[in-house]
């Protein structure tokens, strides 16, 4: 479970998130919307996660999530 991020973009609020969804003409999944409202990108901590791929558990590392209005 993601606990925190560092080097994240500036925080956003629901109004900005709704504007982004309108601009992109999409409705983002609720879990991703909550991630953006809570963290808005950054370097995750922890950065190692497990996923199930073809029935096997695989470790992956995520170096950085881009956020809304991120300079990158």
C-alpha positions in Angstrom: 0.0 0.0 0.0 1.3 3.4 -1.0 2.1 5.5 2.1 3.5 8.7 0.7 5.2 10.4 -2.2 8.0 13.0 -2.5 8.7 15.5 -5.2 5.0 15.6 -6.1 3.3 18.2 -8.2 1.3 20.9 -6.4 -1.9 19.6 -4.7 -5.1 19.8 -6.7 -8.7 19.9 -5.6 -11.9 18.3 -7.0 -12.7 21.3 -9.2 -9.3 21.0 -10.9 -9.7 17.3 -11.3 -13.1 17.7 -12.9 -11.7 20.3 -15.3 -8.9 17.9 -16.3 -11.4 15.1 -16.9 -13.5 17.5 -19.1 -10.4 18.5 -21.0 -9.5 14.9 -21.6 -13.1 13.9 -22.2 -12.8 11.0 -19.7 -13.9 9.9 -16.3 -10.9 8.6 -14.4 -11.3 5.5 -12.2 -12.3 6.4 -8.6 -9.1 4.9 -7.2 -6.9 7.0 -9.6 -9.0 10.2 -8.8 -8.3 9.6 -5.1 -4.6 9.1 -5.7 -4.4 12.4 -7.6 -6.4 14.2 -4.8 -4.2 12.7 -2.1 -0.7 12.6 -3.7 -0.9 14.2 -7.2 2.1 12.2 -8.4 5.7 12.0 -7.0 8.2 9.3 -6.0 6.2 6.6 -4.2 7.2 5.2 -0.8 7.4 2.3 -0.9 8.4 2.1 -4.5 8.4 -1.8 -4.8 5.1 -3.5 -5.4 3.9 -7.0 -6.3 1.5 -7.7 -9.2 0.1 -10.9 -10.5 1.2 -11.6 -14.1 0.1 -14.8 -15.9 -0.6 -16.4 -12.5 2.8 -15.5 -11.0 3.6 -12.9 -8.4 6.1 -10.4 -9.9 7.9 -7.5 -8.1 8.0 -4.2 -9.9 9.5 -0.8 -9.0 7.8 2.5 -9.8 10.2 5.4 -9.9 7.8 8.3 -10.4 4.1 9.1 -11.0 3.4 12.2 -13.0 0.7 14.4 -11.5 -1.8 16.9 -12.8 -0.1 20.2 -13.9 3.3 18.5 -13.4 6.2 20.6 -14.9 7.6 17.5 -16.6 
